[in-house]
Amino acid sequence: MEYKGLMEGLTWALRLGLKILRIRGDSQLVIRQCKNKYAVRDPNLMVYHRQVSSLLAEGRANGTLVILEHISRAKNARADSLANLRIDSETQATNCNWDNVKDLCRR
């Protein structure tokens, strides 16, 4: 589930054209795999890892500074509760009107 959340967040960041992106996650495994410090051995995770790696490469190619940091679960409680809300909801953030989101970000 961590990879799916990361992919959605990266998709938002790329569409918004962010130039500095600090990604903090409480899954040490995912963060270290994305930093290529841990190998990805699970075939199911390999698919997600490739997609995340592609999004990270795209961001970096467009001049985005990407910082990946591992944090404790205690420090990630707010993000965890938001992720759970997203999982429980039937709406998909990727189906939103990006022009409206960009307008909100400019304010």
C-alpha distances in whole Angstrom, upper triangle without the diagonal:
4,5,5,6,9,10,11,13,14,16,17,19,20,22,23,25,24,26,24,20,19,16,15,12,12,10,13,12,10,13,16,14,14,18,19,20,18,18,15,16,14,15,11,10,13,13,10,12,15,14,13,16,18,17,18,21,22,22,24,26,27,28,24,24,21,20,17,18,16,17,17,15,18,18,15,16,16,13,11,13,13,9,10,13,11,9,13,15,16,17,15,16,16,19,21,24,24,28,27,24,27,30,28,27,30,32
4,5,5,6,9,10,11,12,14,16,16,18,20,21,22,21,23,21,17,16,12,11,8,9,7,10,10,7,10,13,12,12,15,16,17,16,16,14,16,14,16,13,10,13,13,10,11,14,13,11,14,16,15,15,19,20,19,21,24,24,25,21,21,17,17,13,14,12,13,14,13,16,16,13,14,15,11,10,13,13,9,11,14,12,11,15,17,18,18,16,16,17,20,21,24,23,27,27,23,25,28,27,25,29,30
4,5,5,6,9,10,10,12,14,15,16,18,20,21,20,21,20,16,16,12,13,10,12,10,12,10,7,10,12,10,10,13,14,16,15,15,12,14,13,13,11,8,10,10,6,7,10,9,7,11,13,12,12,16,17,17,19,21,22,23,20,20,16,16,13,14,14,16,17,16,19,19,16,17,18,14,13,16,15,12,14,16,14,13,17,18,19,19,16,16,15,19,20,23,22,26,26,23,24,28,26,25,28,30
4,5,5,6,9,10,11,13,14,15,17,18,20,20,22,21,17,17,14,14,12,14,12,15,14,11,13,16,14,13,17,18,20,18,18,15,17,15,15,12,10,12,11,7,10,12,10,9,13,14,12,14,17,17,17,20,22,22,23,20,21,18,18,16,17,17,18,19,18,21,20,17,18,17,14,13,15,14,10,12,14,11,10,14,15,15,15,12,12,12,15,17,20,20,23,23,21,22,26,24,23,27,29
4,5,5,6,9,10,11,12,14,16,17,18,17,20,18,15,14,11,12,10,12,12,15,14,11,12,16,15,13,17,19,20,19,20,18,20,18,18,15,13,15,14,11,12,14,12,10,14,15,13,14,17,17,17,19,22,21,22,19,19,16,16,14,15,15,16,17,15,18,17,13,15,14,10,10,12,10,7,10,12,9,9,13,14,15,14,12,11,12,15,16,19,18,22,22,18,20,23,22,21,24,26
4,5,5,6,8,10,10,12,14,15,16,15,17,16,12,12,8,10,9,11,11,13,13,9,10,13,12,10,13,16,17,17,18,16,19,17,18,15,13,14,13,10,10,12,10,7,11,12,10,10,14,14,13,16,18,18,19,16,16,13,13,11,13,13,14,16,16,19,17,14,16,15,12,12,15,13,10,14,15,13,13,17,17,18,17,14,13,13,17,17,20,18,22,22,19,20,23,22,20,23,25
4,5,5,6,9,10,10,12,14,15,15,17,16,13,14,11,13,12,15,14,16,15,12,13,16,14,11,15,17,19,19,19,16,19,18,17,15,12,13,12,8,9,10,7,6,9,10,8,9,13,12,12,15,17,17,18,16,17,14,15,13,16,16,18,20,19,22,21,18,19,19,15,15,18,15,13,16,17,14,14,18,17,18,16,13,12,11,14,16,18,17,20,21,18,19,22,22,20,23,25
4,5,5,6,9,10,11,12,14,14,17,17,14,14,12,14,14,16,16,19,18,15,15,19,17,15,18,20,22,22,22,20,22,21,20,17,16,17,15,11,13,14,11,9,13,13,10,12,15,14,13,17,19,18,19,16,18,15,16,15,17,18,19,21,20,22,21,17,19,17,13,14,16,13,11,14,14,11,12,15,15,15,13,10,8,7,11,12,15,14,17,18,15,16,20,19,17,21,23
4,5,5,6,9,10,11,12,11,14,13,10,11,9,11,12,15,15,17,18,14,14,17,17,14,17,19,21,22,22,21,24,22,22,20,17,18,17,13,14,15,12,10,13,14,10,11,14,14,12,15,17,16,17,14,15,12,13,13,15,16,17,19,18,20,18,15,17,15,12,13,15,12,11,14,15,12,14,17,16,17,15,12,10,10,13,13,16,14,17,17,14,15,18,17,15,18,20
4,5,5,6,8,10,10,10,12,12,9,11,9,12,13,16,16,18,18,14,14,17,16,12,15,17,20,20,21,19,23,22,22,19,17,17,16,13,13,13,10,8,10,10,7,7,11,10,8,11,14,13,14,11,12,10,12,12,14,16,18,21,20,23,21,18,20,18,15,17,19,16,14,18,18,15,17,20,20,20,18,15,12,11,15,15,17,14,17,18,15,15,19,18,16,19,21
4,5,5,6,9,10,11,13,14,12,14,13,16,16,19,19,21,21,17,17,20,19,15,18,20,23,23,24,22,24,23,23,20,18,18,16,13,14,14,11,9,12,11,7,10,12,10,9,13,14,13,15,13,15,13,16,16,18,20,22,24,23,26,24,20,22,20,17,19,20,17,15,19,19,15,17,20,19,19,16,12,10,8,12,12,14,11,15,16,13,13,17,17,15,18,21
4,6,5,6,9,9,12,13,11,13,13,15,16,20,20,22,23,19,18,22,21,18,20,23,25,26,26,25,27,26,26,23,21,22,20,17,17,18,14,13,15,14,11,12,15,13,11,15,16,14,16,13,15,14,16,16,18,20,21,24,23,25,22,19,21,19,15,18,19,15,15,18,17,14,17,19,18,18,15,12,9,8,11,10,12,9,12,13,10,10,14,13,12,15,17
4,6,5,6,6,9,9,8,10,10,14,16,19,20,21,22,18,17,20,20,16,18,21,23,24,25,24,27,27,27,24,22,22,21,17,17,18,15,12,14,14,10,10,13,11,8,12,14,12,12,9,11,10,13,14,16,19,20,23,23,24,22,19,21,19,16,19,20,17,16,20,20,17,19,22,21,22,19,16,12,12,15,14,14,11,14,15,11,11,14,14,11,14,17
4,5,5,6,9,11,10,13,13,17,18,22,22,23,23,20,19,21,20,17,19,21,24,25,25,24,27,27,26,24,22,22,20,17,17,17,14,12,13,12,8,9,11,8,6,10,11,9,11,9,11,11,14,15,19,21,23,26,26,28,25,23,25,23,19,22,23,20,19,23,23,20,22,25,23,23,20,17,14,12,15,15,15,11,14,15,13,12,15,16,13,15,19
4,5,8,11,13,12,16,16,19,21,24,25,26,26,22,22,25,24,20,22,25,27,28,29,27,30,29,28,26,24,24,22,19,20,19,16,15,16,14,11,13,14,11,10,13,14,11,13,12,15,15,18,19,22,24,25,28,28,30,27,24,26,24,20,23,24,20,20,23,22,19,21,24,22,22,19,15,12,10,12,12,11,8,10,12,10,9,13,13,12,14,17
4,6,9,11,11,14,15,18,20,24,25,27,27,23,22,25,25,21,23,26,28,29,30,29,32,31,31,29,26,26,25,22,22,22,18,17,18,17,13,14,16,13,11,14,15,12,13,11,14,14,17,19,21,24,25,27,27,29,26,23,25,22,20,22,23,20,20,23,22,20,22,25,23,23,20,17,13,12,14,13,12,8,9,11,8,6,10,11,8,10,13
4,6,9,10,14,15,19,21,25,25,27,27,24,22,25,24,21,22,24,27,29,29,29,32,32,31,29,27,26,25,22,22,21,18,17,17,16,13,13,14,11,8,11,12,8,9,8,11,12,15,18,21,23,25,28,28,30,27,25,27,24,22,24,26,23,22,26,25,23,25,28,26,26,23,20,17,15,18,16,15,12,12,14,12,9,13,14,11,12,15
4,6,7,10,12,16,18,22,23,24,25,22,20,23,23,19,20,23,25,27,28,28,31,31,31,29,26,26,25,22,21,21,19,16,17,16,13,12,14,12,9,11,12,10,9,7,9,10,12,15,17,21,22,25,25,27,24,22,24,22,19,22,24,21,21,25,24,22,25,27,26,27,24,21,17,17,19,18,17,14,15,16,13,11,14,14,10,12,15
4,7,10,13,16,19,23,24,24,25,22,20,22,23,19,19,22,24,26,28,28,31,32,32,30,27,27,26,23,22,22,20,17,17,17,14,12,13,12,8,9,11,8,6,4,6,8,11,14,17,20,22,25,26,28,24,23,26,24,21,24,26,24,24,27,27,25,28,31,29,30,27,24,21,20,23,21,21,17,18,19,16,14,17,17,13,14,17
4,7,10,13,16,20,21,21,23,20,17,20,21,17,17,20,22,24,26,26,30,30,31,29,26,26,26,23,21,22,20,17,17,17,14,12,14,13,10,10,13,11,9,6,5,6,8,11,14,17,18,22,23,24,21,20,23,21,19,22,24,22,22,26,26,24,26,29,29,30,27,25,21,21,24,23,23,19,20,21,18,16,19,18,14,16,18
4,6,10,13,16,18,18,20,17,14,17,18,14,14,18,20,21,23,23,27,27,28,26,23,23,23,19,18,19,17,14,14,15,12,10,13,13,9,10,13,12,11,7,6,5,6,8,11,14,15,19,20,21,18,17,20,18,16,19,21,19,18,22,23,21,23,26,26,27,25,22,19,18,22,21,22,18,20,21,17,16,19,18,15,17,19
4,6,10,13,15,15,17,15,12,15,16,13,13,17,18,20,22,22,26,26,27,26,22,23,23,19,18,20,18,15,15,17,14,12,15,15,12,13,16,16,14,10,8,6,5,6,7,11,12,15,17,18,15,14,17,16,14,16,19,17,17,21,22,20,22,25,25,27,25,23,20,20,24,23,24,21,23,23,19,19,22,20,17,19,21
4,6,10,11,12,14,11,9,12,13,11,11,15,16,17,20,19,23,23,24,22,19,20,20,16,15,17,16,12,13,16,13,11,14,15,13,14,17,17,16,12,11,7,6,5,6,8,10,13,14,16,13,11,15,14,11,14,17,15,14,18,19,18,19,23,23,25,23,21,18,19,22,22,24,21,24,24,20,20,23,21,18,21,23
4,7,9,10,13,11,8,12,14,12,12,16,16,17,20,19,23,22,24,22,19,21,21,18,16,19,18,14,16,18,16,14,18,19,16,17,21,21,20,16,14,11,8,6,5,6,6,9,10,12,10,8,12,12,9,11,15,14,13,17,18,18,19,22,23,25,24,22,20,21,24,24,26,24,26,26,22,23,25,23,21,24,25
4,6,7,10,8,7,10,12,11,12,15,15,15,18,17,20,19,21,20,16,18,19,16,15,18,17,14,16,18,17,15,19,20,18,19,23,23,22,18,17,13,11,8,6,5,6,8,8,11,9,7,11,12,9,10,13,13,12,14,17,16,17,20,21,24,23,21,19,20,24,24,27,25,28,27,24,25,27,25,23,26,28
4,6,9,9,8,11,13,13,14,17,16,15,18,17,20,19,22,20,17,19,20,17,16,20,20,16,18,21,20,18,22,23,22,23,26,27,26,22,20,17,14,11,9,6,5,5,5,9,8,7,9,12,10,9,13,14,12,14,17,17,17,20,22,25,24,23,22,23,26,27,29,28,31,30,27,28,31,28,26,30,30
4,5,5,6,9,10,11,12,14,13,12,14,14,16,15,18,16,13,16,17,14,14,17,17,15,16,20,19,17,21,23,21,22,25,26,26,23,21,17,15,11,10,7,8,8,8,12,12,10,13,15,12,11,15,16,13,15,18,18,17,20,22,25,25,23,22,23,26,27,30,29,32,32,28,29,32,30,28,31,33
4,6,5,6,8,10,10,12,10,10,13,13,15,15,18,18,14,16,18,16,14,18,18,15,16,20,19,17,20,23,22,22,25,27,26,23,20,17,14,11,9,6,8,9,10,13,13,12,15,18,15,15,18,19,17,19,22,22,21,24,26,28,28,26,25,26,29,30,33,31,34,34,30,31,34,32,30,33,35
4,6,5,6,9,10,10,9,7,9,9,11,12,15,14,11,13,15,13,11,15,16,14,15,18,18,17,19,22,22,22,25,26,26,23,21,18,16,12,11,9,12,12,13,17,17,15,18,20,17,16,20,21,18,20,23,22,21,24,26,28,28,26,25,25,29,30,33,31,35,35,31,32,35,34,31,35,36
4,6,5,6,9,10,10,9,10,9,12,12,14,13,9,11,13,10,8,12,13,10,11,15,15,13,16,19,18,19,22,23,23,20,19,15,14,10,10,9,12,13,14,17,17,15,17,19,16,15,19,19,16,18,21,19,19,22,24,25,25,23,22,22,25,27,29,28,31,31,28,29,32,30,28,31,33
4,5,5,6,9,9,9,11,11,15,15,17,16,13,14,16,13,10,14,14,11,11,15,14,12,15,18,17,17,20,21,21,18,16,12,10,7,7,6,10,12,13,16,15,14,17,18,15,15,19,19,17,19,22,21,21,24,26,27,27,24,23,23,26,27,29,27,30,31,27,28,31,29,27,30,32
4,5,5,6,5,5,9,10,13,14,17,17,13,14,16,14,11,14,15,13,12,16,16,14,16,19,18,18,21,23,22,20,17,14,12,9,9,8,12,14,16,19,18,17,20,22,19,19,23,23,20,23,26,24,24,27,29,30,30,27,26,26,30,31,33,31,34,34,31,31,34,33,30,33,35
4,5,5,6,5,6,6,10,11,13,14,10,10,12,11,8,10,12,10,10,13,14,12,14,17,17,17,20,22,22,20,18,15,14,11,12,11,15,17,18,21,21,19,22,23,20,20,24,23,20,23,26,24,23,27,28,29,29,26,25,24,28,29,32,30,33,34,30,31,34,33,31,33,36
4,5,8,8,9,9,13,14,15,15,11,11,13,10,7,9,11,8,7,11,11,9,11,14,14,14,16,18,18,16,15,11,11,8,10,11,14,17,18,21,20,18,21,22,19,19,23,22,19,22,25,23,22,26,27,28,27,24,23,22,26,27,29,27,30,31,27,27,31,30,27,30,32
4,5,8,10,11,15,17,18,18,15,14,16,14,11,12,14,11,9,13,13,10,12,15,15,13,16,19,18,16,14,11,9,7,9,11,14,17,19,22,21,19,23,24,21,21,25,24,22,25,27,26,26,29,30,31,31,27,26,25,29,30,31,29,32,33,29,29,32,31,28,31,33
4,6,7,9,12,15,16,17,14,12,15,14,10,11,14,12,10,13,15,12,13,16,17,15,18,21,20,18,17,14,13,11,13,14,17,20,22,25,24,22,26,27,24,24,28,27,25,27,30,28,27,31,32,33,32,29,28,27,31,32,34,31,34,35,32,32,35,35,32,34,37
4,7,10,13,15,17,18,15,14,17,16,13,15,17,15,13,17,18,15,16,20,20,18,21,24,23,21,19,16,14,12,13,12,16,18,20,23,22,22,25,27,24,24,28,28,25,28,31,29,28,32,34,35,34,31,30,30,33,34,36,34,37,38,34,34,38,37,34,36,38
4,7,9,12,14,15,12,12,15,15,11,14,16,15,13,17,19,17,18,21,21,21,23,26,25,23,21,18,17,14,14,13,17,18,20,23,23,22,25,26,24,23,27,27,24,26,29,28,27,30,32,33,33,30,30,29,33,34,36,34,38,38,35,35,39,38,35,38,40
4,6,9,11,13,11,9,13,13,10,12,15,14,13,16,18,17,18,21,22,21,23,26,26,25,23,20,19,16,17,17,20,21,22,26,26,24,27,29,26,25,29,29,26,27,30,29,27,31,32,33,33,30,30,29,32,34,37,35,38,39,36,36,40,39,36,39,41
4,6,8,9,7,6,10,10,8,10,13,12,12,15,17,16,17,20,21,21,23,26,26,25,24,20,20,17,18,17,20,21,22,26,25,24,26,28,24,23,27,27,23,25,28,26,24,28,30,30,30,27,27,26,30,32,34,33,36,37,34,35,38,37,35,38,40
4,6,9,8,7,11,12,10,12,15,15,15,18,20,20,21,24,25,25,27,29,30,28,27,24,23,20,21,20,23,24,24,28,28,26,28,30,27,25,29,29,25,26,30,28,26,29,31,31,32,29,30,29,32,34,37,35,39,40,37,38,41,40,38,41,44
4,5,5,6,9,10,10,12,15,15,16,18,20,20,22,24,25,26,28,30,31,29,28,25,24,21,22,20,23,23,23,27,27,25,27,28,25,23,27,27,23,24,27,25,23,26,28,28,29,27,27,26,29,32,35,34,37,38,35,37,40,39,37,41,43
4,5,5,7,9,10,11,13,15,15,17,19,20,21,23,25,26,27,29,31,29,29,25,26,23,24,23,26,26,26,29,30,27,29,30,27,25,28,28,24,25,28,25,23,26,28,28,28,26,27,25,28,31,34,33,36,37,35,36,40,39,37,40,43
4,5,6,7,9,11,12,13,15,16,18,19,21,22,24,25,26,28,30,28,28,24,25,22,23,22,24,25,24,27,28,25,26,27,24,22,25,24,21,21,24,22,19,22,24,24,25,22,23,22,25,28,31,30,34,34,32,33,37,36,35,38,40
4,5,5,6,9,10,10,12,14,15,16,18,20,21,22,24,26,27,25,24,21,21,18,19,18,21,22,21,25,25,22,24,25,21,20,23,23,19,20,23,21,19,22,24,24,24,22,22,21,24,27,30,29,32,33,30,31,35,34,32,36,38
4,5,5,6,9,10,10,12,14,15,16,18,20,21,22,24,26,24,24,21,21,18,20,20,23,24,24,28,27,25,27,28,24,23,26,25,22,23,26,23,22,25,26,26,26,23,24,22,25,28,30,29,33,34,31,32,35,35,33,36,39
4,6,5,6,9,10,11,13,14,16,17,19,20,21,23,25,23,24,21,22,19,22,21,24,26,25,29,28,25,27,27,24,23,26,24,21,23,25,22,20,24,24,24,24,21,21,19,22,25,27,26,30,31,29,30,33,33,31,34,37
4,5,5,6,8,10,11,12,14,15,17,18,20,21,23,21,21,18,19,16,18,18,21,22,22,25,25,22,23,24,20,19,22,21,17,19,21,19,17,21,22,22,21,18,18,17,20,22,25,24,27,28,26,27,30,30,28,31,34
4,5,5,6,8,10,10,12,14,15,16,18,20,21,19,19,16,16,14,16,16,19,21,21,25,24,21,24,24,21,20,23,22,19,21,24,21,20,24,25,25,24,21,21,19,23,25,27,25,29,30,27,27,31,31,29,31,34
4,6,5,6,9,10,10,12,14,15,16,18,20,19,19,17,18,16,19,20,23,25,25,28,27,25,27,27,24,23,26,25,22,24,26,23,22,26,26,26,25,22,21,19,22,25,27,25,28,30,27,27,31,31,29,32,34
4,5,5,6,9,10,11,12,14,15,17,19,17,18,16,17,16,19,20,22,25,24,28,26,23,26,25,22,22,24,22,19,22,23,20,20,23,23,23,22,18,18,16,19,21,23,21,24,26,23,24,28,28,26,28,31
4,5,5,6,9,10,11,12,14,15,17,15,15,12,14,12,15,16,19,21,21,25,23,20,23,23,19,19,22,20,17,20,22,19,19,23,23,23,22,18,17,16,19,21,23,21,24,25,22,23,26,26,24,27,29
4,5,5,6,9,10,10,12,14,15,14,14,12,13,12,15,17,20,23,23,27,25,23,25,25,22,22,25,24,21,24,26,23,23,27,27,27,26,22,21,19,22,24,25,23,26,28,25,24,28,28,26,28,31
4,5,5,6,9,10,10,12,14,13,15,13,15,15,18,20,23,26,26,29,28,25,28,27,23,24,27,25,22,25,27,23,24,27,27,27,25,21,20,17,21,22,24,21,24,26,23,23,27,27,25,27,30
4,5,5,6,9,10,11,13,11,13,11,13,13,17,19,21,24,25,27,25,23,25,24,21,22,24,22,20,23,24,21,21,25,24,24,22,19,17,15,18,19,20,18,21,22,20,19,23,23,21,23,26
4,5,5,6,9,10,11,9,10,7,10,10,14,16,19,22,23,26,24,21,24,24,20,22,25,22,20,24,25,22,23,27,26,27,25,21,19,17,21,22,23,20,23,24,21,20,24,24,21,24,27
4,5,5,6,9,10,9,11,9,12,13,17,19,23,26,27,30,27,25,28,28,24,26,28,26,24,27,29,26,26,30,30,30,28,24,22,20,23,24,25,22,24,26,23,22,26,26,23,25,28
4,6,5,6,9,9,11,11,14,15,19,22,24,28,28,31,28,26,29,28,24,26,28,26,24,27,28,25,26,30,29,28,26,22,20,18,21,21,22,19,21,23,21,19,23,24,21,23,26
4,5,5,7,5,8,8,11,13,17,20,22,26,26,29,26,24,27,25,22,24,27,24,22,26,27,24,25,29,28,28,26,22,19,17,20,21,21,17,19,21,19,17,21,21,18,20,23
4,5,5,5,6,7,11,13,16,20,22,26,27,29,27,25,28,27,24,26,29,26,25,29,30,27,28,32,31,31,29,26,23,21,24,24,25,21,23,25,22,20,24,24,21,22,25
4,5,7,10,11,14,16,20,23,26,30,31,33,30,29,32,30,27,29,32,29,28,31,32,29,30,34,33,33,30,27,24,22,25,25,25,21,23,25,23,21,24,25,22,23,27
4,6,9,11,15,17,21,24,26,30,31,33,30,28,31,29,26,29,31,28,27,31,31,28,30,33,32,32,29,25,23,20,23,23,22,19,20,22,20,18,21,22,19,20,23
4,6,9,13,16,19,23,25,29,30,32,29,27,30,29,26,29,31,28,27,31,32,29,31,34,33,34,31,27,24,23,25,25,24,21,21,24,21,19,22,22,19,19,23
4,6,10,13,16,19,21,25,26,28,25,23,26,25,22,25,27,25,24,28,28,26,28,31,30,31,28,25,22,20,23,23,23,19,20,22,19,17,20,20,17,18,21
4,7,10,13,17,19,23,24,26,23,22,25,24,21,24,27,24,24,28,28,26,28,31,31,32,30,27,23,23,26,25,25,22,23,25,21,20,23,22,19,20,23
4,7,10,13,16,20,21,23,20,19,22,21,19,21,24,22,21,25,26,24,25,29,28,30,28,24,22,21,24,24,25,22,24,25,21,20,23,23,19,21,24
4,6,10,13,16,18,20,17,16,20,20,17,19,22,21,20,24,25,24,25,28,29,30,29,26,23,23,26,26,27,24,26,27,23,22,25,24,21,23,25
4,7,10,14,15,18,15,14,18,18,15,17,20,19,18,21,23,22,23,26,27,29,27,25,22,22,26,26,28,25,27,28,24,24,27,26,23,25,27
4,6,10,12,14,12,12,15,16,14,16,19,19,18,21,23,22,23,26,27,29,28,26,24,24,28,28,30,27,30,30,26,26,29,27,24,27,28
4,7,9,12,10,10,14,15,13,14,17,18,17,19,22,21,22,25,26,29,28,26,24,25,29,29,31,29,32,31,28,28,31,29,26,29,30
4,7,8,6,7,11,12,11,12,15,16,16,18,21,21,21,24,26,28,28,26,25,26,29,29,31,30,32,31,28,29,31,29,26,29,30
4,5,5,6,9,12,12,11,14,16,16,17,20,21,21,23,25,28,28,27,26,27,31,31,33,32,34,33,30,31,33,31,28,32,32
4,5,5,6,10,10,8,11,13,13,14,17,18,18,20,22,25,26,25,24,26,29,29,32,31,33,32,29,30,33,30,28,31,32
4,5,6,9,10,10,12,14,15,15,18,19,20,21,24,27,27,27,26,28,31,30,33,32,35,33,30,31,33,30,28,32,31
4,6,8,9,10,12,14,14,16,18,19,20,22,24,27,27,26,24,26,29,29,31,30,32,31,27,28,30,27,25,28,28
4,6,5,6,9,10,11,12,14,15,16,18,20,23,23,22,21,23,26,25,28,27,29,28,24,26,28,25,23,27,27
4,6,5,6,9,10,11,12,14,15,17,18,22,22,22,21,23,26,25,28,27,30,28,25,27,29,25,24,28,27
4,5,5,6,9,10,11,13,14,15,17,20,20,20,18,21,23,22,25,24,27,25,21,24,25,22,21,24,24
4,5,5,6,9,10,10,12,14,15,18,18,17,15,18,21,20,23,22,25,23,20,22,24,21,19,23,23
4,5,5,6,9,10,10,12,14,17,18,17,16,19,22,21,24,24,27,25,22,25,27,24,23,27,27
4,5,5,6,9,10,11,12,16,16,17,16,19,21,21,24,24,27,25,22,24,26,23,23,26,26
4,5,5,6,9,10,11,14,14,13,12,16,18,17,20,20,23,21,18,21,22,19,19,23,23
4,5,5,6,9,10,13,13,12,12,14,17,17,20,20,23,22,19,22,24,21,21,25,25
4,5,5,6,9,12,13,13,14,16,18,19,22,23,26,24,22,25,26,24,24,28,28
4,5,5,6,10,10,11,12,15,17,17,20,21,24,22,19,23,24,22,22,26,26
4,5,5,8,8,8,9,12,13,14,17,18,21,20,17,20,22,20,20,24,25
4,6,8,9,9,11,13,15,16,20,21,24,23,21,24,26,24,24,28,28
4,7,9,11,13,15,16,17,21,22,25,24,22,25,27,25,25,29,29
4,6,8,10,13,13,14,17,19,22,20,19,23,24,22,23,27,27
4,7,10,12,11,13,16,19,22,20,19,23,24,23,24,28,28
4,6,9,8,9,13,15,18,16,16,19,21,19,21,24,25
4,5,6,7,11,13,16,15,14,17,19,18,19,23,24
4,5,6,9,10,13,13,11,14,16,15,16,19,20
4,6,9,9,12,13,11,14,16,16,16,19,21
4,7,8,12,12,11,14,16,16,17,20,22
4,6,9,8,8,11,13,13,14,17,18
4,6,6,7,9,10,11,13,15,16
4,5,5,6,9,10,10,12,15
4,5,5,6,9,10,11,13
4,5,5,6,9,10,11
4,5,5,6,9,10
4,5,5,6,9
4,5,5,7
4,5,5
4,6
4
